[in-house]
């Protein structure tokens, strides 16, 4: 019997499964999410990454990719993406 991974998982203590990567999202307090690599093919997600590049360059304060938007906006956007 297998188990199903959620599309987005809060992963403070979980390892990142193959085919996923971690991003930090939030305005004042950052929350870590694990998202599928397939999001890198989605124009809406690429727009978020462009915003992150404009704001942080390649020096992300959390050590991983930090996305400069609210958690609610991130969840709304990712709920509209197809994997």
Backbone as CSV, one residue per row, in Angstrom:
resi,resn,N_x,N_y,N_z,CA_x,CA_y,CA_z,C_x,C_y,C_z
1,UNK,0.851,-1.169,0.000,0.000,0.000,0.000,0.902,1.240,0.000
2,UNK,0.620,2.165,-0.894,1.417,3.378,-0.987,0.760,4.526,-0.252
3,UNK,1.446,5.628,-0.242,0.884,6.824,0.353,1.034,7.960,-0.638
4,UNK,0.190,8.941,-0.502,0.175,10.066,-1.427,0.784,11.289,-0.765
5,UNK,1.767,11.888,-1.425,2.361,13.112,-0.915,1.468,14.293,-1.261
6,UNK,1.279,15.220,-0.346,0.494,16.404,-0.694,1.242,17.238,-1.717
7,UNK,0.508,18.037,-2.494,1.145,18.884,-3.512,2.105,19.869,-2.878
8,UNK,1.701,20.436,-1.751,2.563,21.354,-1.017,2.557,20.889,0.425
9,UNK,3.733,20.750,1.004,3.810,20.286,2.384,4.646,21.259,3.206
10,UNK,4.185,21.553,4.408,4.997,22.314,5.331,6.067,21.353,5.819
11,UNK,7.337,21.703,5.641,8.381,20.703,5.836,9.521,21.191,6.705
12,UNK,9.253,21.615,7.915,10.328,22.055,8.796,11.208,20.891,9.217
13,UNK,10.626,19.753,9.452,11.407,18.629,9.944,11.473,17.470,8.965
14,UNK,10.783,17.582,7.837,10.775,16.492,6.863,11.912,16.651,5.868
15,UNK,12.434,15.546,5.401,13.395,15.595,4.295,12.648,15.942,3.024
16,UNK,13.357,16.482,2.079,12.737,16.844,0.809,12.785,15.629,-0.105
17,UNK,11.623,15.159,-0.559,11.616,13.996,-1.444,12.170,14.323,-2.825
18,UNK,12.606,13.311,-3.510,13.093,13.464,-4.869,11.996,14.073,-5.738
19,UNK,12.368,15.061,-6.559,11.400,15.706,-7.427,10.737,16.925,-6.806
20,UNK,11.190,17.338,-5.634,10.640,18.497,-4.928,11.778,19.424,-4.504
21,UNK,11.446,20.657,-4.153,12.430,21.577,-3.582,11.735,22.485,-2.578
22,UNK,12.532,23.083,-1.705,11.993,23.918,-0.635,12.041,25.383,-1.030
23,UNK,10.999,26.110,-0.624,10.962,27.564,-0.764,10.490,28.142,0.564
24,UNK,10.909,29.372,0.834,10.476,30.083,2.029,9.546,31.201,1.587
25,UNK,8.383,31.298,2.233,7.341,32.226,1.817,6.857,33.006,3.026
26,UNK,6.592,34.279,2.815,6.014,35.095,3.873,6.595,36.488,3.853
27,UNK,5.926,37.378,4.533,6.374,38.762,4.549,7.296,39.027,5.735
28,UNK,6.820,38.848,6.956,7.692,39.086,8.107,8.249,37.776,8.647
29,UNK,7.388,36.793,8.801,7.831,35.483,9.273,7.758,34.506,8.111
30,UNK,8.871,33.875,7.806,8.943,32.972,6.655,8.521,31.563,7.041
31,UNK,7.780,30.918,6.145,7.346,29.541,6.337,7.917,28.710,5.189
32,UNK,8.390,27.534,5.501,9.012,26.666,4.497,7.971,25.742,3.881
33,UNK,7.987,25.671,2.546,7.103,24.782,1.803,7.951,23.928,0.870
34,UNK,7.511,22.710,0.653,8.157,21.819,-0.305,7.211,21.714,-1.494
35,UNK,7.724,22.074,-2.670,6.890,22.111,-3.873,7.510,21.226,-4.956
36,UNK,6.695,20.715,-5.864,7.223,19.855,-6.933,8.063,20.642,-7.933
37,UNK,9.096,20.018,-8.434,9.959,20.637,-9.437,9.166,21.007,-10.687
38,UNK,8.082,20.303,-10.946,7.268,20.599,-12.127,6.743,22.036,-12.115
39,UNK,6.691,22.683,-10.946,6.280,24.088,-10.877,7.225,24.985,-11.672
40,UNK,8.454,24.529,-11.896,9.419,25.336,-12.651,9.029,25.480,-14.119
41,UNK,8.049,24.709,-14.560,7.530,24.826,-15.929,6.300,25.723,-16.007
42,UNK,5.865,26.253,-14.889,4.637,27.046,-14.829,4.951,28.544,-14.867
43,UNK,4.407,29.283,-15.845,4.689,30.721,-15.956,4.361,31.516,-14.694
44,UNK,3.278,31.205,-13.996,2.945,31.939,-12.773,4.011,31.748,-11.698
45,UNK,4.504,30.531,-11.569,5.550,30.270,-10.572,6.856,30.939,-10.981
46,UNK,7.152,30.934,-12.267,8.365,31.604,-12.750,8.306,33.111,-12.493
47,UNK,7.105,33.697,-12.551,6.954,35.107,-12.199,7.328,35.345,-10.740
48,UNK,6.917,34.435,-9.849,7.295,34.561,-8.440,8.810,34.479,-8.274
49,UNK,9.438,33.573,-9.005,10.893,33.450,-8.917,11.586,34.702,-9.438
50,UNK,11.034,35.325,-10.467,11.595,36.581,-10.975,11.505,37.684,-9.928
51,UNK,10.373,37.726,-9.214,10.228,38.703,-8.132,11.253,38.449,-7.030
52,UNK,11.484,37.177,-6.724,12.474,36.822,-5.707,13.863,37.255,-6.151
53,UNK,14.168,37.068,-7.432,15.478,37.479,-7.959,15.635,38.990,-7.877
54,UNK,14.573,39.735,-8.219,14.641,41.191,-8.160,14.855,41.678,-6.737
55,UNK,14.193,41.049,-5.773,14.281,41.508,-4.387,15.541,41.050,-3.676
56,UNK,15.921,39.787,-3.880,17.025,39.214,-3.127,18.270,38.909,-3.956
57,UNK,18.172,38.952,-5.273,19.297,38.508,-6.094,19.525,37.035,-5.825
58,UNK,20.769,36.671,-5.629,21.071,35.279,-5.312,21.496,35.124,-3.858
59,UNK,21.282,36.159,-3.058,21.627,36.134,-1.638,20.340,36.051,-0.822
60,UNK,19.801,34.859,-0.681,18.546,34.675,0.037,18.823,34.561,1.528
61,UNK,18.140,35.359,2.353,18.418,35.399,3.785,18.161,34.085,4.517
62,UNK,17.293,33.241,4.002,16.974,31.978,4.677,17.888,30.844,4.213
63,UNK,18.761,31.100,3.260,19.647,30.066,2.759,19.048,29.288,1.594
64,UNK,17.747,29.363,1.410,17.059,28.725,0.299,16.346,29.796,-0.500
65,UNK,15.527,29.397,-1.435,14.794,30.361,-2.252,13.710,31.009,-1.391
66,UNK,13.760,32.334,-1.303,12.771,33.086,-0.544,11.856,33.803,-1.519
67,UNK,10.570,33.580,-1.394,9.596,34.185,-2.310,8.893,35.327,-1.582
68,UNK,9.005,36.547,-2.132,8.479,37.737,-1.452,6.982,37.963,-1.695
69,UNK,6.151,37.151,-1.065,4.701,37.362,-1.128,4.097,36.793,0.146
70,UNK,2.846,37.082,0.378,2.193,36.543,1.565,1.961,35.038,1.393
71,UNK,1.839,34.371,2.510,1.580,32.931,2.476,0.254,32.644,1.775
72,UNK,-0.757,33.466,2.038,-2.068,33.275,1.401,-1.984,33.422,-0.111
73,UNK,-1.241,34.438,-0.580,-1.088,34.636,-2.025,-0.356,33.453,-2.658
74,UNK,0.667,32.939,-1.981,1.419,31.787,-2.481,0.512,30.558,-2.585
75,UNK,-0.250,30.302,-1.542,-1.147,29.141,-1.556,-2.221,29.289,-2.628
76,UNK,-2.729,30.496,-2.810,-3.724,30.732,-3.852,-3.125,30.462,-5.233
77,UNK,-1.929,30.992,-5.473,-1.291,30.800,-6.778,-0.989,29.332,-7.031
78,UNK,-0.393,28.658,-6.066,-0.014,27.251,-6.285,-1.229,26.345,-6.400
79,UNK,-2.353,26.748,-5.819,-3.562,25.921,-5.963,-4.088,25.944,-7.395
80,UNK,-3.684,26.950,-8.155,-4.126,27.062,-9.548,-3.167,26.396,-10.533
81,UNK,-2.032,25.898,-10.060,-1.055,25.281,-10.952,-1.355,23.808,-11.139
82,UNK,-1.066,23.319,-12.334,-1.179,21.879,-12.560,0.203,21.284,-12.418
83,UNK,0.265,20.129,-11.838,1.564,19.485,-11.565,2.084,18.800,-12.787
